[in-house]
Amino acid sequence: PLLLRLSALPPHALRLQIDEDYSTSTPPNRRFRVPDVLLPDVDSRKLHLSKPKTVDGVSTVALSSDLDVVVKHDPFELTVRRAGSGNPVLSFNSHGLFDFEPLQESKPEGETWEEHFRSHTDSRPRGPQSITFDVSFHGADFVYGLPEHGSTSLALRPTRGPGVEESEPYRLFNLDVFEYLHESPFGLYGSIPFMIAHGAGASSGFFWLNAAEMQIDVLAPGWDGTASAENGRIDTLWMAEAGVVDAFFFVGSEPKDVIKQYISVTGAPSMPQQFAVAYHQCRWNYRDEEDVAGVDSGFDEHDIPYDVLWLDIEHTDGKRYFTWDRSTFPNPEEMQRKIADKGRKMVTIVDPHMKRDSGYYLHEEATAKGYYVKDASGKDYDGWCWPGASSYPDMLNPEIRDWWADKFSYQNYKGSTPTLYIWNDMNEPSVFNGPEVTMPRDIIHYGNVEHRELHNAYGYYFHMATSDGLLKRGEGKDRPFVLSRAFFAGSQRYGAVWTGDNTADWDHLKSSIPMVLTLGLTGMTFSGADIGGFFGNPEPDLLVRWYQVGAFYPFFRGHAHHDTKRREPWLFGERRTALMREAIHMRYSLLPYYYTLFKEASITGVPVMRPLWLEFPDDKETYNNGEAFMVGPSILAQGIYEEGQKSVSVYLPGKESWYDLRNGSPYKGSVSHKLEVSEDSIPSFLRAGTIVPRKDRFRRSSTQMVNDPYTLVIALNSSGAAEGELYVDDGKSYDYQQGAFIHRRFVFADNKLTSTNIAPNHPGKKEFSTECVIERIIVLGLSSRAKKAVIEPGNQEVEIELGPISLRSGSSSVAPTVRRPNVRVVDDWSVRIA
Amino acid sequence: MKLLALPLLLWIFAATAAPFSLPLETLGIAPQDEAYYRGGVIKCRNGSGKFTRDQLNDDFCDCADGTDEPGTSACPEGKFYCQNAGHSPITIFSSWVNDGICDCCDGSDEYGSNTTCKNTCWEAGKAAREKLKKKVATYKSGVVIRNQEVEKAKVAIAKDEAELTKLKGEEKILQGLVDKLKEQKRLIEKAEEEERLIKEKEEKRIKEEAEKKAAEEKKAPDASQEADSQDTNQNAQEGESKVAEHHDGHVTDNENHSPESGTSVEELDIKAGTGDDALPKEMSAVPTKEQDLTSVNSEGLSKEDLGRLVASRWTGENVDDVGKGDKKGHEDELDIPEPAEEGLEDVHDIPEPAEENYAGYHSEVEDDRHKFDDDLSNASDDEYADDHEEPDESYKSDDDHKSDSYKSDDDHKGDDHSDLTASGQASWLDKIQQTAQNVLQKFNFFKTPVDLSEASHVRKEYDDASTKLSKIQSRITTLTDKLKQDFGNEKEFYYFYDQCFEGKEGKYVYKVCPYKKASQVEGHSSTNLGRWDKFEESYRIMHFSNGDKCWNGPDRSLKVRLRCGLNNELNGVDEPSRCEYVAVLSTPALCVEEKLKELQQKLDSASSDLPGHDEL
């Protein structure tokens, strides 16, 4: 027998748990429930549902004032429906595909549990224990989510049913896939078993907390032989190799609400430091201190800003992490200090595979303490990775995570300084001689948990422990920055991720957008793809395009395999250097906007980079657009994904118009525009009705921009109004949690721009202040030809003249620009166009 | 002196003590540009607009090109001039102005930030002047050496050219002789052939007669028939052995194929797995590229070897190397078991870089080529040795270089051309002509049978003459090839032609032989970093390309940056991108007089710009 538990999570979420009833069955091991993923207060927040009304084997219970849960007893079916209309939103087991293989006390005579995969054997000592069920999303046109897969489609394509030629189900199984395909349902480095459904007037989500291998089929209408007459319903089939059912149903009126609910369960993305939002330069490998110094000064010589220089595995002494190859990096502290003198940071790589070398202190310690995962025979598992024979710390164990976190202290990590941050790679985990290049499923973790049960969360725990380490190192005052390749639901709390080892071709550039958008929809907003493509040498034109697209990724890093040619942005001739510089400048000028968006994400989970339909949920044209994207509510960009492309069709959603981000030309909304493509930039637009804060002075790094003045770009809508926000804090510490930040709302209406404080009042709070002023206000779509503006308080008059949208030689003066209002961003003020 | 010192004093005072009282009308403007900024309304340099005088340096960008904000950071494309009294003035990006980092040694770029910059111009300037002085000294001596080399090169090239002309003349004569001998040889052979035919006819006639006789006598098969059948037998045997060889060929083919069939068996295995109902199997059967790539044929591999094999995909390393100590750092793994042979054979999808093989192959070819070249040049050297009253400069250096870089060549020196030694050029040519003439005249075609000793004389003469001709032709080719090279505007690189330069970097010795090739040597193994391609950047870079192939990477190449130095020294070898090497070669060839003048001027002006510094 199985136990089913239902609980309500206000306002619009339902939790369904199904496990075996261990009072009646006594398997040697219980099923695994993934710990430390849900926010600790989820249990305390849940509401006990009122007593269900049961009529004819159907129980109905109110989830909230507008939602009911209907449970049909036999056959079992659960439906979340609108209370008023009775329209279903989500349903569970509507197609009766539920199957739960109970754990057996022992292996029945004559049965074989062992499985073979190539040369590998999985002993499967606990036998079959898989779970299968179907979930239906009612009123949905498309489903999204379930990272990570290579795909050029934003929506999840059906994998089975009429019209589907042949496809495997979407697989969630964290793997280090060599040269992955840009289009495949095969699982990549991370797994988030969260699906969002959207259609006109309906948004919902389903999250299954389970870290075992999972397969999900999206079933094409008519898959079950019934006519697909029913309006807008998508059926899905979920299977996991082990674990329990711990599922969440989210109902939103808007898609953003669904994300917020998911975030309320798995946690909001952490607020990054300012530098982390800027440009990162990486390569496997910058070989030595001289190389590092050369790349660093190369950026300066070409007036290209960057904030972080990265060191890949070769910086270590024989791939022993937390060590330095002293022949190439004799003075790491000095090197970091020189970089830090320019306000820049460094990142070193720390992977989970520990070199099995008796001279390596970490290996000694982990062995002595018994901190490695064990093979089926109980010995420390001995795998193979970069250092050769390697073992893996058991990150499921909180004690081991604490131990690991301590390794990041300045005393323990010799050669580290406060401006050094961390990169976690290979944490799927990647095991070169394991099945499918990962750990065998019968490896044993803390609490006698089999690897098969937690596989998809191993990288998550590793990321968590590393992030905690940096937090400890900084005594809780320095926000950690840790990039991870593997991830699971909740990884957003610990840092950034990237889409792994992509390839330098146009298809991978194209698929990077749906991939990053999908990560954003599932909580992982701080994500990006390697600029230029990791494997292979990008054609210079591809590299330029990649910078132009990638400058919009929330996580913006150039990276390359060690077999590739150098590709620092100044190596491809003056013209291309200028183009890449401009792409990076564009990102730097938008840093205040990005930082504000990261702040929003850190509260609501609404991603920095968004599918169009997140902003325009009623516009069906946008539902499966994976080529264009929004950055926040204000900017729309369309990637260019073909070599030598001459023109592109860009659909601009909504009723309001749009303005070209570079030259201010207006474009109508709800129209597909056929545009000429220039090599200068990718098509990008400002949404009428919004205000974007910028800083238009480019420095060597974001650190030097701290005191620079702002530019406000106001894009007026048809009623001459616009609004936007600006969030500023110290860019570094947690003082913002005690109120040390500035949060302003800018509203333009009736020819007047007003700045008001929207920071909540924290009693006994810390304060943040800045002398930064606004040096320029550009107003797009202004009908007034006024030459003056009046600033209040003070009744001070300033000039308005025509100015360019961006300061670049050759840009023409097109928009009324308030010259030097010089009002402080911390103050309340208004600027009236006189 | 005093007059000049005064404004300098003021400047320093202004920069450090009163940042905001700077004269806005000159801030960040180079002295030569000050005139541009006079007047009430000033144009943006790119013609995009104009600005008033009070908009100059008002910290708001009015000209996108930065004309109006030379002294602030307001315009992204602007430039800031720092005077750097005591050192050299520089122009920096506007983005560096007031960013908290001291860029100008006089600190003038940080007038408005919280950072206080020390004026370091005097020390920096002094150091720079010292450096410049040293550089000038180097150039001075370098220019002398260079001029000598240029002169030597002129002489040597003239000599080469003269030799070439002479050789071409000799070639012509010898060619005529060879042609004649060839004709003679042909005629002799014709005569011999005719003789042979006649003889054959006669023999046939005799044989037929004998057969007739035999037939008449009605006897058992005679000896000749027996011989025939033996012949047939032999043919049959030969045929068989050919077949056998053919079979052998097949056998090897099969062997070659067998790993492939192994692979397909493996594929079948995988497919069989697909049929399994179990969840993980089903999942693992996804027929994507990843799967194919994941499907390392791991049968027969130890766990370690499998790990290495999979790692090699990312690293692009030879699997064999992985165990042996390589860039990916498995140095300590000494006791790694060698993969079983069958196992390795099975591994089809891991391309073997086989760098050593490549290197071996190339170096062999290379060696041969050199051997050949040297034979020829030695041959002519030795041949002409008597002619040269004084040793030829270029040949001498040739020898020098050989002795230190191509030791093996010594072994071949003086070999197998004894026939050409010990006689002056004129005499040997005369002699050969005379002998040939004699032989030609002596030979009597009308004498039958052909005089065999005379015929062999002709043949020998023909062989001798054509051997000599081909040697001369090789020498001509060598010289022509040499003279075809780009030796620079003043032939200053002529003496590079037969030189090799060596530099040590870590465990490798790098050997750069201009106009030939470059290599990386470690112990006995040598990797070709590229063959001579060309000079680049007006003789500032030597480019070697198409070296040994890098697995998963480009063909190796090397760019040697040249700079002025008194000795030819190779250093700074580096590999910034995989298999793309760079190095620096100091050489007098780069010590150009013009540059010396320029540096001298710079030094003079740097020193003269310091009036009364001591008085400060």
Interface residues (C-beta under 8 A of the other chain):
Chain A: E115 H116 F117 R118 S119 D122 P128 S130 E168 R171 F173 L175 V177 F178 E179 Y180 L181 S184 P185 F186 E213 Q215 M239 E241 D291 D303 P305 E314 G318 K319 D341 K342 G343 D357 D382 G383 W384 C385 W386 P387 G388 A389 V431 F432 N433 E436 V437 R441 D501 H561 H562 D563 T564 K565 R566 H585 D696 R697 F698 R699 R700 Q704 N707 D708 E775 R776 P804 L807 R808 S809 G810 S811 S812 S813 R819 R820
Chain B: N46 S48 G49 D58 D59 F60 C61 A64 D65 S73 A74 C75 P76 E77 F93 S95 W96 D99 G100 I101 S113 D269 I270 G273 D276 A278 L279 P280 K281 E282 M283 S284 A285 V286 P287 T288 K289 E290 Q291 L293 T294 S295 V296 S298 E299 L301 K303 E304 D305 L306 G307 R308 L309 V310 A311 R313 W314 T315 G316 K327 K328 G329 H330 E331 D332 E333 C550 N552 G553 P554 P576 S577 R578 E580
